[in-house]
Amino acid sequence: MALRWAKAGVEVIIGSRQQARAASVADELNLELGTALITGMANAEAAAAADVVALTVPFSAHRSTLESVQAQLQGKVLIDVCVPLDPENPRKMLMPPAGSATEEAQELLGDSVKVVAAFQNVSASELRALEHVIDCDVLVCGNDRAARQTTMDLVTKMGMHPIDAGLAFNARVVESLTALLIGLNIRHKVKGSGIRLTGLPS
Ligand SMILES: NC(=O)c1ccc[n+]([C@@H]2O[C@H](COP(=O)([O-])OP(=O)(O)OC[C@H]3O[C@@H](n4cnc5c(N)ncnc54)[C@H](OP(=O)(O)O)[C@@H]3O)[C@@H](O)[C@H]2O)c1
């Protein structure tokens, strides 16, 4: 995600539990792109410095990571990419009591943080191959319309097609599609199956 945004001219801060790790990955990606648009910081500093924050950690670290940056997220848009997969079997979901990761994040962070679900159905291997055009839709849902629009603009900048998928409870479906896609990847021996909807205005 960082590579694709920076390629589109967006300034990106990579967060990590270890600042040095973030800085080293940022250097590596800048070198690959020939830019200086990517920097690396510790998670809390990254969340404080960013306008929009994307959370991409294993679901086991979802709650603890959100708690660690809760103060820095106030008033911002949080794009939650995390998927509550069953650690025993990633072809299955283990949804949290809130209904989905997105709803859990919204419940935990409170109304001043605008949580939006996006990118759950895009594979990292597709994102990583920069020369590759990603031929799939990105479903975007969350309770705040303006935050959804901000996220859809960022999807468009990455060269993908965003679809406004409505309120946060739809994240239950969007996140669950990831388990299905992982199963399809295994079944059909591919790395990056994705989704494409029909019948909507282009
Ligand atoms: N990979 C995909 O194709 C894909 C597609 C759609 C959605 N997702 C979802 O996106 C999320 C991230 O996936 P990923 O493949 O990028 O995961 P990952 O590579 O396993 O982890 C991403 C980063 O999370 C941090 N992290 C790992 N364990 C942690 C812990 N216990 N506590 C705090 N931070 C921790 C690490 O950063 P530091 O060590 O630098 O802190 C790590 O580099 C997941 O919820 C996944 O389901 C992934």
The ligand as an ORCA input file, in Angstrom:
! r2SCAN-3c Opt
* xyz 0 1
  N      -1.475    -10.032      3.330
  C      -2.576     -9.910      2.585
  O      -2.606    -10.274      1.386
  C      -3.811     -9.291      3.194
  C      -4.894     -9.001      2.365
  C      -6.034     -8.426      2.918
  C      -6.077     -8.152      4.291
  N      -5.011     -8.470      5.065
  C      -5.104     -8.204      6.499
  O      -4.220     -7.135      6.787
  C      -3.618     -7.329      8.071
  C      -2.110     -7.308      7.932
  O      -1.734     -8.380      7.090
  P      -0.190     -8.615      6.736
  O      -0.128     -9.770      5.830
  O       0.428     -7.307      6.321
  O       0.347     -9.014      8.186
  P       1.849     -9.214      8.706
  O       2.797     -9.004      7.585
  O       1.873    -10.498      9.446
  O       1.968     -8.061      9.796
  C       2.008     -6.700      9.445
  C       2.740     -5.947     10.531
  O       2.020     -6.011     11.758
  C       2.936     -5.830     12.838
  N       2.676     -6.875     13.842
  C       2.820     -8.215     13.699
  N       2.519     -8.860     14.842
  C       2.191     -7.897     15.730
  C       1.817     -7.923     17.098
  N       1.672     -9.084     17.770
  N       1.545     -6.741     17.708
  C       1.669     -5.560     17.038
  N       2.031     -5.487     15.734
  C       2.297     -6.633     15.101
  C       4.340     -6.020     12.282
  O       4.979     -4.748     12.240
  P       6.176     -4.370     13.263
  O       6.786     -5.671     13.687
  O       7.083     -3.565     12.403
  O       5.518     -3.619     14.357
  C       4.091     -6.536     10.879
  O       5.054     -6.117      9.945
  C      -4.161     -8.666      8.611
  O      -5.217     -8.429      9.512
  C      -4.639     -9.383      7.362
  O      -5.714    -10.273      7.611
  C      -3.882     -9.013      4.547
*
